[in-house]
Amino acid sequence: MPNQTKLELLSFGDLLCTDFSPLNITTTLQTKTIDNLKQEIFIETQRIINEFKNVTCRNYEEYHLERYIQTHQREAINLMDKTSQYLQGLDQGIIGQNIYEQATTLYQSIISALENILNYIEKEQCKYFDLSVCVPDTYRIGSAELLKANLNILTAKLKSKAIDPALQQIILNYITAYCSRQSCSYKQLIYTKLIMSCLLEQLSINKDIDWDKKMMIGLIYLNFNTVTFITYCKRYIAVSVSAEPTFTTQTAKFSWYIKEIKKIHLKPNVAYKISRKPISELLLDYINLEQLHMLEVQNQSHEKQPVKDLTERVEKIDFKLPLNLSVEQLGLFTELFMRAKILLIEKGKIMTTMNFFSQHVTTIGTDQISALSLNKSRRPNVRTTQWMKEMLKTMHKVLDDIEAE
């Protein structure tokens, strides 16, 4: 692919670094009218979109097209974030009221232009659109505001249907956590909006039904495979089975849940975490494990008495090792262990290792660690490095104490 076709957004980038930069914006607005500048932005936007339309008609390899589209997607996001920073950094007291208003209008026009480019890519070039890329800050903030507005409606509807408070908390905590994020991918944004819209639609039905069950089925359909919701479902099943009076009815109840779960067809290509097993499989694995446990208990006692410890076992099965470390500190420990050959990691297996830690340990302030953020934390900041040096001194002292015992 010719080099010039890869940098269609270079004109916007150059303008943001020169004429439209905070240092030069006053001079630019004094030499050109705001209407002329807006017209130039509009013309350039249309030119870029037309190039995107034309490039798909050319005889390029698939991977070239994908790289071309995703390069522009990332660059448009970077330019939107940079323009947003310029907009937030405007100081009316320094540049004056008139220039401030014009600069605000100009930056908003650039953000809208880049947003139009991204929207075109997302709708018309969706095949190549990278959902793992972080959305622009303006998208994230705007979506968070909309979700916060709907959150009050969702909270009221959940309460009006007398949904189990524990299930309510899981749902509301998820939405609230998203709204407070400092960054998120398109995939996370789309999934959170989908959760909100589907729940509001379900809760709008005025029928006397088992709302806890309906909410659970809806979330399973959307493959809401968070650790907290999976644990809730397991506990729900365990409590239900434990209430059965005999071993035979307990076994039958487990079999009934297997059939019910298999009836739920998950929404294709949708999940809270795609890399994790689908929630239906995780629940079926859990039931199979508990059925084996029940058989083992019966074989030991030689009596077909109901099994009593199913509810308690849910907590043990979902146990995670709690660490008195932050994500950054755990990341640095992992890096040291790998370099010291204490953790023997095969080439290409680092992310598998990070994923293992994210699934089996908790850190200070969070029960769910992102494998990606943990991997990034292997390159620590100065503060974490200094903490590690002090920790090693403490460990050395502990070793001296052990030697002296």
C-alpha atoms as one frame of an Amber mdcrd trajectory, in Angstrom:
protein
   0.000   0.000   0.000   1.472   3.422  -0.898   2.786   5.355   2.087   0.638
   8.431   1.429  -2.583   6.470   1.974  -1.629   5.634   5.550  -1.564   9.197
   6.885  -4.831  10.845   5.848  -5.165  12.386   9.333  -1.731  13.990   9.149
  -3.313  17.332   8.211  -5.313  17.425  11.454  -2.251  16.380  13.419  -0.155
  19.134  11.851  -2.815  21.765  12.557  -3.103  20.720  16.204   0.665  20.995
  16.606   0.942  24.350  14.797  -1.935  26.752  14.009  -4.403  25.250  16.482
  -2.007  24.677  19.363  -2.696  26.672  22.568   0.406  28.785  21.866  -0.762
  29.842  18.389  -4.555  29.696  18.595  -4.911  33.455  19.290  -2.827  34.403
  16.237  -4.742  31.930  14.048  -8.122  33.313  15.069  -6.907  36.877  14.495
  -5.808  36.091  10.907  -8.712  33.819   9.855 -12.417  33.924  10.623 -13.941
  31.114  12.632 -16.372  30.346   9.779 -13.500  29.871   7.294 -11.667  27.589
   9.721 -14.799  25.503  10.307 -15.303  25.221   6.548 -11.701  24.028   6.108
 -12.267  21.385   8.793 -15.486  20.234   7.112 -13.834  19.960   3.668 -10.887
  17.993   5.065 -13.225  15.658   6.951 -15.178  14.883   3.789 -11.964  14.323
   1.860 -10.737  11.790   4.441 -14.060   9.924   4.519 -14.071   9.779   0.710
 -10.576   8.286   0.829 -11.873   5.610   3.199 -14.703   4.867   0.762 -12.308
   4.616  -2.167  -9.638   2.511  -0.513 -11.945  -0.498  -0.178 -12.397  -0.491
  -3.961  -8.689  -0.821  -4.570  -6.943  -4.120  -4.941  -5.296  -4.305  -1.516
  -4.606  -7.335   0.620  -6.973  -7.897   3.543  -4.333  -7.353   6.204  -3.297
  -4.053   4.512  -6.865  -2.798   4.688  -7.178  -3.821   8.322  -3.941  -2.077
   9.231  -4.948   1.011   7.244  -8.348   1.359   8.951  -7.079   0.590  12.454
  -4.159   3.001  12.090  -6.597   5.803  11.312  -8.946   4.680  14.070  -6.191
   4.958  16.686  -4.917   8.237  15.278  -8.409   9.783  15.278  -8.815   8.787
  18.941  -5.418  10.268  19.839  -6.265  13.529  18.056  -9.670  13.702  19.768
  -8.038  13.300  23.163  -5.416  15.939  22.329  -8.097  18.393  21.145 -10.122
  17.703  24.289  -7.053  18.528  26.398  -6.627  21.796  24.491 -10.293  22.603
  25.079 -10.068  21.930  28.807  -6.851  23.945  29.051  -8.309  27.174  27.613
  -7.977  30.066  30.054 -10.480  32.844  29.438  -8.571  35.204  31.708  -5.429
  34.972  29.571  -6.781  34.932  25.993  -9.895  37.083  26.484 -13.602  36.405
  26.136 -13.850  36.708  22.336 -10.878  34.443  21.519 -11.966  31.987  24.230
 -15.433  31.561  22.656 -14.012  31.201  19.141 -11.326  28.725  20.272 -13.955
  26.695  22.113 -16.108  26.558  18.969 -13.096  25.622  16.833 -11.955  22.784
  19.118 -15.493  21.448  19.366 -15.694  21.468  15.553 -12.476  19.441  15.333
 -13.750  16.944  17.915 -17.034  16.613  15.972 -15.114  16.133  12.707 -12.944
  13.391  14.174 -16.024  11.851  15.762 -17.679  11.724  12.317 -14.606   9.978
  10.930 -14.690   7.418  13.747 -18.430   6.895  13.310 -17.917   6.240   9.614
 -15.186   3.696  10.324 -17.286   2.007  13.028 -20.410   1.740  10.846 -19.064
   1.312   7.330 -15.741  -0.407   8.060 -16.924  -2.428  11.057 -15.115  -5.498
   9.757 -11.788  -3.818  10.543 -12.835  -1.701  13.531 -10.718  -2.601  16.573
 -12.998  -2.951  19.611 -10.049  -3.451  21.987  -8.864   0.156  21.499  -9.694
   2.651  24.262 -12.482   5.046  23.365 -11.779   8.809  23.290 -12.199  10.582
  26.612 -15.170  12.511  25.243 -16.938   9.226  24.383 -16.134   7.754  27.771
 -17.288  10.785  29.741 -20.431  11.176  27.632 -21.379   7.504  27.931 -20.738
   7.594  31.686 -23.099  10.566  32.053 -25.851   8.770  30.132 -25.374   5.615
  32.186 -25.487   7.609  35.429 -28.787   9.130  34.318 -30.197   5.663  33.593
 -28.698   4.242  36.775 -31.313   6.014  38.934 -34.091   4.544  36.780 -32.505
   1.082  36.941 -32.121   1.299  40.735 -35.775   2.241  41.172 -36.976  -0.561
  38.881 -34.832  -3.189  40.627 -36.266  -2.143  43.986 -39.839  -2.016  42.687
 -39.551  -5.626  41.494 -38.114  -6.654  44.888 -35.005  -8.163  43.275 -32.688
  -9.917  45.725 -30.552  -7.115  47.290 -27.364  -9.114  46.677 -28.177  -9.398
  42.954 -29.140  -5.727  42.843 -25.774  -4.815  44.340 -23.854  -6.890  41.787
 -25.621  -5.161  38.894 -25.386  -1.636  40.306 -21.749  -2.061  41.359 -20.844
  -3.095  37.815 -22.478  -0.028  36.237 -21.073   2.311  38.914 -17.562   0.898
  38.459 -17.760   1.490  34.707 -18.864   5.105  35.213 -15.821   5.795  37.405
 -13.281   4.280  34.988 -10.498   6.526  33.683 -10.329   4.545  30.439 -12.306
   1.828  28.686 -12.301  -0.047  25.403 -15.045   0.102  22.778 -15.878  -3.492
  23.721 -16.399  -2.540  27.386 -18.469   0.496  26.425 -20.705  -1.486  24.056
 -21.170  -4.289  26.587 -22.069  -1.955  29.462 -24.599  -0.081  27.315 -26.051
  -3.437  26.238 -26.412  -4.578  29.870 -28.181  -1.338  30.783 -30.599  -1.356
  27.819 -31.482  -5.058  28.207 -32.118  -4.785  31.946 -34.308  -1.697  31.552
 -36.271  -3.458  28.808 -36.774  -6.574  30.932 -37.810  -4.582  33.996 -40.388
  -2.592  32.016 -42.607  -5.697  31.846 -45.482  -5.597  34.356 -46.023  -9.227
  35.247 -46.085 -11.199  38.470 -43.118 -13.490  37.823 -39.972 -14.732  39.586
 -37.909 -11.611  38.967 -34.714 -12.976  40.514 -34.801 -15.898  38.095 -35.639
 -13.619  35.149 -32.722 -11.298  35.947 -30.341 -14.232  36.268 -31.432 -15.748
  32.954 -31.090 -12.359  31.256 -27.566 -11.869  32.585 -26.570 -15.417  31.655
 -27.900 -14.783  28.134 -25.582 -11.750  27.952 -22.724 -13.918  29.285 -22.190
 -11.671  32.308 -19.284 -13.837  33.448 -17.986 -11.649  36.252 -16.618 -13.455
  39.286 -19.250 -11.936  41.588 -22.201 -12.937  39.395 -20.850 -16.454  38.809
 -20.496 -16.872  42.573 -24.033 -15.558  43.083 -25.438 -18.105  40.606 -23.544
 -20.945  42.257 -24.797 -19.892  45.677 -28.346 -19.625  44.333 -28.151 -23.194
  42.991 -26.487 -24.497  46.166 -29.160 -22.997  48.447 -31.929 -24.396  46.244
 -30.430 -27.911  46.170 -29.613 -27.869  49.897 -33.288 -27.203  50.664 -34.260
 -30.574  49.145 -35.092 -33.163  51.847 -33.417 -36.235  50.325 -30.334 -37.235
  48.375 -32.547 -38.349  45.468 -34.372 -35.024  45.218 -31.066 -33.149  45.501
 -29.684 -35.138  42.579 -32.853 -34.488  40.597 -32.638 -30.770  41.366 -29.066
 -30.589  40.053 -30.184 -32.413  36.889 -33.035 -29.931  36.479 -30.582 -27.007
  36.696 -28.382 -28.641  34.051 -31.359 -28.796  31.670 -32.403 -25.216  32.449
 -28.908 -23.831  31.892 -28.547 -25.702  28.597 -31.809 -24.124  27.428 -30.280
 -20.634  27.675 -28.627 -19.831  24.349 -25.973 -17.179  24.967 -25.987 -14.059
  22.793 -23.313 -14.683  20.116 -19.946 -12.892  20.462 -21.034 -11.123  23.648
 -19.396 -11.407  27.074 -18.148  -9.369  29.985 -14.801 -11.101  29.452 -14.357
 -12.952  26.159 -11.172 -14.691  27.338 -13.056 -16.358  30.209 -15.198 -19.462
  29.746 -18.870 -18.722  28.985 -20.907 -18.483  32.164 -23.124 -21.426  31.175
 -20.074 -23.695  30.905 -18.719 -22.464  34.233 -22.035 -23.212  35.956 -22.262
 -26.660  34.350 -18.685 -27.374  35.472 -19.676 -26.361  38.995 -22.743 -28.629
  39.018 -20.734 -31.576  37.697 -18.152 -31.017  40.423 -20.821 -30.917  43.131
 -22.510 -34.031  41.795 -19.199 -35.878  42.099 -18.856 -34.529  45.650 -22.324
 -35.810  46.541 -21.522 -39.266  45.193 -18.278 -39.316  47.155 -20.091 -38.368
  50.365 -22.702 -41.080  49.820 -20.082 -43.722  49.070 -18.311 -42.897  52.321
 -21.452 -42.955  54.463 -23.239 -45.808  52.632 -26.481 -43.953  53.363 -28.477
 -41.847  50.957 -28.787 -38.838  53.253 -29.048 -35.288  51.833 -25.698 -33.498
  51.526 -25.527 -30.582  53.953 -22.389 -28.610  53.008 -23.248 -27.465  49.458
 -23.731 -23.789  50.387 -20.489 -23.661  52.393 -18.587 -25.277  49.535 -19.475
 -22.416  47.155 -17.264 -20.084  49.179 -14.402 -22.588  49.235 -14.611 -23.314
  45.504 -14.433 -19.611  44.696 -11.610 -18.901  47.144  -8.952 -16.458  45.981
  -5.666 -15.934  47.776  -5.826 -12.434  49.327  -2.557 -10.504  48.962  -1.637
  -7.401  50.961  -0.265  -5.855  47.761  -1.427  -3.339  45.193  -1.614  -4.351
  41.516   1.641  -2.426  40.888   3.409  -4.209  43.752   2.190  -7.633  42.601
   3.345  -6.832  39.063   6.832  -5.978  40.342   6.990  -9.133  42.482   6.050
 -11.186  39.412   8.784  -9.521  37.359  11.410 -10.179  40.046  10.365 -13.821
  40.378  10.604 -14.303  36.616  14.022 -12.660  36.364  15.310 -14.634  39.331
  14.042 -17.846  37.645  11.736 -18.611  40.583   8.787 -18.530  38.191   9.770
 -20.648  35.188   7.747 -19.112  32.381   8.022 -20.506  28.872   8.425 -18.087
  25.989   5.044 -16.762  24.928   3.361 -17.798  28.212   3.693 -14.518  30.131
   0.093 -13.411  29.537  -1.098 -16.903  30.500   0.742 -16.434  33.795  -0.744
 -12.962  34.282  -4.204 -14.396  33.614  -3.586 -17.130  36.222  -2.774 -14.504
  38.860  -5.794 -12.412  37.884  -8.077 -15.427  38.373  -6.634 -16.728  41.657
  -5.493 -13.782  43.809  -6.910 -10.498  45.054  -5.045  -7.264  45.691  -5.646
  -4.244  47.892  -8.852  -2.532  46.812  -9.905  -4.989  44.124 -11.151  -8.570
  43.851 -10.799  -8.613  40.064  -7.414  -7.907  38.509  -6.979  -7.313  34.809
  -4.269  -9.561  33.362  -3.361  -6.717  31.002  -2.954  -4.137  33.783  -0.961
  -6.629  35.847   1.356  -7.223  32.901   1.845  -3.472  32.442   2.716  -3.183
  36.145   5.825  -5.296  35.578   7.454  -1.979  34.573   6.996  -0.103  37.863
   7.176   3.561  38.760   9.855   4.902  41.112   7.562   4.803  44.151   6.827
   1.085  43.702  10.530   0.331  43.174  11.409   2.143  46.410   8.663   0.219
  48.207  10.146  -3.042  46.923  13.617  -2.129  48.228  12.138  -1.489  51.678
  10.179  -4.751  51.467  13.367  -6.676  50.649  15.047  -5.133  53.702  12.089
  -6.264  55.819  12.302  -9.763  54.357  16.029  -9.869  55.085  15.310  -8.968
  58.719  12.649 -11.705  58.895  15.222 -14.217  57.616  17.621 -13.113  60.340
  14.885 -13.635  62.934  14.153 -17.131  61.524  17.859 -18.000  61.692  17.985
 -16.871  65.311  15.037 -19.012  66.412
